[in-house]
Amino acid sequence: MKRHPRGHRFICSALIGVLAMLLFSWLPAAAGDGDGQTLSRTEQQLIHEAQQAMAAQQYATAQKQLAGYIDQGGGKGHYLVEFSLGNAWMLDGHPDRALPYYRAAIEKHGTDVAVWQNLGKAYYELARFGEAGDCLAKCDALTRPPSSPLAYQAAVAYIQAKRPADARPLLERIVADTGGNPDPAWLEALLKVYLDLSQKDKAVGLARRMIRRQGQNPRLWQVLTHLYIDCKAYDKAAAAMEIKASLAEASHKEIEQLGDLYRMAGVPFKAARQYEKLLTQTARPKDVEKVASAYLAARRVDTAIDVLERGINRHASPRLWWLLAGAHYEREDFDKALGAFEQCVHNDFRHGKAYLMVGYCALRLDRLAVAQTAFTQAARFPRQCAEAEQRLKELGQHRLSISMRGSSP
């Protein structure tokens, strides 16, 4: 089985499905005063009217009022005026227009959690995830006691920005702070971070922890399967996938993968049992070949022969005939092996190895003329030439010996 890159893609897509649902809390209400600056009566009235306009979805009115005041005062007013104008643009669906006003508010008052949070939301909506993560991490740092939702939001933004190293300490902290009952979304995000950082041992440990809490969740078992595949622990991957299959019906591809895992774990009989589930009336020759090869590896030759004969009856192929011939030869049923190898020659007259095997079967059946013809044909092929000529030489000596015994007085 090829290394399964889809495993990682599966985990990522599953987690991003959770992360994409992220909603940042929205705080348009005026925050407290800061840096010793007090809202003037005019500014209080202005912000109140702007909030009423926004509540009525009259965003243009709020924008005009707030921008006019800022322009008139040369930008020297209270930071909540800029903050409110940023909110008006955000609610109007223009996070790009909101950015300069949030930044201006932060320059005046850099410790207001609400401003940092809404600036982070604006960056996030503009897909500037790294900057969103920085803002939300700042927000988390300013909050006392620390806010697990804010830390999670910052971590999500860092994950989207492909900065898992920045996300990890935030997620590890909030998972540890909750003791034994963290939010499943936090665990899934942390699992993705460990994978992105190639910290497979931590990822496996976390996946096991999640399964202890949600053992009936088939997706977690599939995640664990792919983690074990990445670690080349194919026996454990197969065991995890068996459990997943018991919780949710396995697809054709998953059944085949489970068979591959058992084969790579050195358990060919279990591999064959999985592959055999895929055999239907429309099964392809390569599917039959996979089942038969696994049974042969498990030393279940009779079962392999049965599978091959049924496969040939439905969709014969040169490869199936070759496997059937080899299986009969292994059972020392040389008559059937001879017939199957002759069919291989019929399928491909350039099959030097098949001619050679026809000769060996004929020898075991004491059909020397057939063996002579087969070895003569095999000698035409470079790879079989030396071996075939040696057998022909031995045949000649054998016939000479018989002839000499027959002519003795």
N, C-alpha and C positions, 0 to 999 in steps of 0.2 A: 504493500500500500504506500502510495506517495505520502510525504509529509502533508498534513492537512491544514493548509493556510486558512481554509474556510472557518476553522475553529475560532481563530482570533476575530475574524470578521463577524462571526455569529455573536460573540460576546460584545463586540463594539456596537453592532447594530441594535442589540437588545438593550444595552445601557443607554445609548443615545436616544432610543425611543422614550426612555424615562426622562432623560435630561431635556429633551426638546419640549417637554410639557412644563418646564420651569416657568413660574410666574413670580416676578419680583413684587414685593409689597409696594404700594403706591402711597406716597405721603404728601399730598398737595397742601395740606393745612399748614399755616404759618408756624414755624418753629420758634423757640424762645430766642430772646435777644442774645447777642454775643459780643465779645471784645469791647464791652463797655458802651456800645452804641445802642441808642434807644430809638424805637420807631416814633417818628413825629405823628401828631394827630392826622396830618394830611396823608402820610404814608399808610397809617392804619385804615383810614377811609378808602384810600386807593386800593389797597390789597383786598379789603372786604368787598368792594364793588367788583373787582376782578374775579374774585372767587364766585360771586353770585353769577357773573356772566359765564364763567366756565361751567358752573352747575347747570346752566341753561343751554350749554353747548354753543354759546356765542363767543367762540374763541377769538375771532378777529377783533371783536370789541375789546376783550381783555388785553389782547396784544397791543392794540393801538393805544389804550390808556396807559399801560405800563411802560411801553417803549417811549411814549411822549414824555412821561415824567423823567425817565432816565436821561433822555437827550437834553431835556430842559435843565437838569441839574448837573450835567457833565459827568454822569456816572458816579456821583459822590454820595448817593443816597444809601439807605439801609440795604444790607445784602438780601433781605427777604423780598425786596422789589425784583431784583434779578432772578431770584429763585422762583418767584411767582410767574415771571415771564417765561422762564424755562418750562415750567409746568404747563403754561398755556400752549406753547409750541408742541410739547410732548402729547398732550391730550388731543391736539389737532392733527397728530400723525406725522410730525416733522421733527424727529429726534436730532437731525443734523442742525436745525435752527435752534434747538434748545441748548446744545452743547456750550456755545460761548457764554450764555447767561449763567449756566450752572458753574462754569469755571470762574466767571467773574465773582459769583457769590462765594466760592471757596477761597478766592484770593482775599476777600474781606473777612471771612469767618471760616477757618479751616477745620473746625471741630464739630460742625453740625452733621450729625449722622444722616439726617434726611437728605441733605444736599448731596453727600457722597453716594447715597443709595440711588437717588434718581439720576445722578450722573452715570453711575454704573449701568442703570437700566437703559439710558440713552445709547451708551457705547454698545451694549449687548444687542439692542435692536438694529444697530448699524453693522453688526457682525464684527465689531472690533473687540473681540473676546478678551484679549490680553489686557487691554485698558479697562474693560469691564471688571475683570478679575481683580486688578489692582485697586480699583475704587471700592469694590465690595469687601476686599480684604482690609482696606483702611477703615471701612464702616464697622467691620467686625472688631477691629482693634480698638475703636473708640467706644464700643458698647460695653457697659458694665452693668450686670454681669455679662460675660460673653454670650453672644447669640448664636446658637447652633444653626438656625435657618440661614442667617447671614453668612456664616462660614461655609455652609453647604452651597449657597448661591455663588460665592466666590470660587469655590472649588470647581463647580460646574463650568463656570466661565473659563477657568484655567484649562480644564480638560478640553473644552472646545478650541482653545487657543494652542493646543498641543504643548502645554506646559505642565505635564503631570507632576514634575518635581515640586512645583509650587502648590499644587492641589493636595499632595499627600499629607503634609503636616496638619492642614486644616481638617481633612477628613479623619485622620487618625485621632485627632483631639476630640472631635465631637462623638466619634464612636466610643472612645474610652470614657468620655464624660457621662454617657448614658448607662454605663455598667453593662448589664446583660440584655438590654432591650433597645438596641439602636434601630432607627428607622431603616427598613429594607432598602430604600433608595440610597441611603448613605453607604450601605455595605456594597451595593452594586457599583456605585461610583468609585469606591475605594478599590474594588476588585479590578475595575478597568485601569485605574492608575497603576496598580501593581503589574498588570500585564504590559502596559505601555512602557514601564520602567524595566521590563524583563526580570522582575522579581518573582519568579515562578513559585518558589517555595512559599512565600508569603501569600501568593494568589491561591495556591492549593489549600493552605491552612484556612484562609478566609472562606473559600468555597465550602469547605467541610463545616465550618461554623454556621454558615448560612443554611446548609442542608439539615443540620441538627434542629434548626428552627422551622424550616419549611420542607421537610422531607418528602412531602407529596407534590412538590413543584417539579414537573418534568424538565422544565427549562434549566433549573439549577443542576440537575444531573447531567444534562447535555453540556453545560458549561464545564463541569468537572471532567467530563469525558475528554473534551478538547484540551483541557489543561494537562491531563495525563498523557495525551498524545504528544503535546509539545515537550513533555519530559521524557518521552519514549518509554513510558511505563504502560505498555500495551495490555498487560493482564489486568491492571487496575482500570484502564480505560474501558476494556470490554465489560468488566463487572459493573461499572457505572452506567454504561450504555444499556446493559441488560435491565437494570432497574428503571431507567428512563423508558424503555420499551414496555415495561410492565405497567407504567403509569399513563402512557399515551401511545396510541397505535403508531407503530414505526412505519416510515415510508420505505419504498423500494430501495432508495439510496441508503437509508439508515441500516436496513437489514444487510445490504452488501458491505457497508462499512463495518458492521459488527463482525461479519465473517472475516473481513480483512484483519481486524484487530486480533481475533482468535488465531488466525494464521500466523501473524507476526509475533504473537505471544507463545507460539510453539504448541498450540492445541488444535491440530488440523481437523480432528473429528468434530469438534464444536464448530469450527469454521464451515465444514461441509454441511452440517445441519442447518446453519443459517443460509448458506448459498442455495440449498435445496428448496427453501421456502420461495425462492424467486422463480423456480421452474414452473412454467405454465405451458399450455398448448402452443403458445406463441414465443416460447423461450428461444433465444438466439443460441447458435452453436457455442459461442464464447461463454455463455452462462453455464451451459452443460459442462463445458471443459473445466470451468472453475470448480464446480461441484465435484466432478470426477477426480480432478487433481488433488483436491483436499482429502477425499476418501482414500486415494492411493497413498498419500503422505501419512495417513492415519493407519495404514496397513489394513484397510477394509476393502480388499481387492474385489470380493464378490459384489459388494454394494456398488463399487465404482463401475464394474461391468454392467450391472443392471441399469445404472444411470446412463451409461454410454450407449447401450443398446436402445434404450427408449429415446435418447436424443437423436441417434442416427435414424431411427424410424421416422422421426418428425422432420429433422433438418440435418441430413448427412453433410459432413465436411471432412476434408483430408485430415485435419487435426484430430477430430473425434475418432476416425478410423485408426490413426496412429496410436492414440491412447488405448483404444480397445485391443489392438494387436499386442501392445506391450503388457497390458493387464493379463491377457490370456497366456502370454509367454511366461509371466511371473508365476502363474498358477500351474505352469507346465502342461497346459492344455495345448499341445503343439499343433494339433490338427486345426483347431479354431484360430490359433495364432497365425498359422500359415495362410489360411483364407483371408484373414484381416490384413496381413502384410501384402498379400497379392492385390488386395483392393487398394492399398496405398500406392503400389506401383501403377495400377490402372489409373488412379487419380493423377499421378504425376510420374511420367516415365523417366524423369530426371532425378528421381529420389534414390540416390545411390545407397543410402543407409537401409532403405526398405528392401532393395535387392539382396543386400547382405543378410538381413534378417530372414528373408524367405529361404536363403540357403541354409542358415542355421536350423530353422524349423524342419526343413526337409531332411537334414542330416539326422535330427533326433527321431524322425519318423522312418529313417532308413530308406528314404526316396532319393537315391544317389543321383539319378539322372536329373531330377528337378534341382537338386543342390548344385550340380555341375553347371547347369544353365544359369542359375541365379548368381553364382559366384563369378561366372564369366561376364555377366552383365555388370555386376558391381565393380569388377576390375577396370571398367571404362572410366570410373570416376576417381579423380586424384586423391580424395580423402579416404576412399575405401580401397584403393588399388593394392596397397601393400598387404593388407589383411586378406583381401579376396584372393590374391595370388598365392599366399601362404596356404589358404584352405584348398585351393585347386591343386597345389603341389601335394598336399596330404591326401587328397582324394586320389590322385594319380598313383601315389605309393600304395594306398589301400587297395586299389584295383589291381595293381601289379602283384601285390601279395596274394590276393585271392586267385589271380590267374596262375601264379606259380604253385599254389597249393593244389589247384585243380589239375595241373599237368604233371604232378609228382606221381611216380609209379606206385 
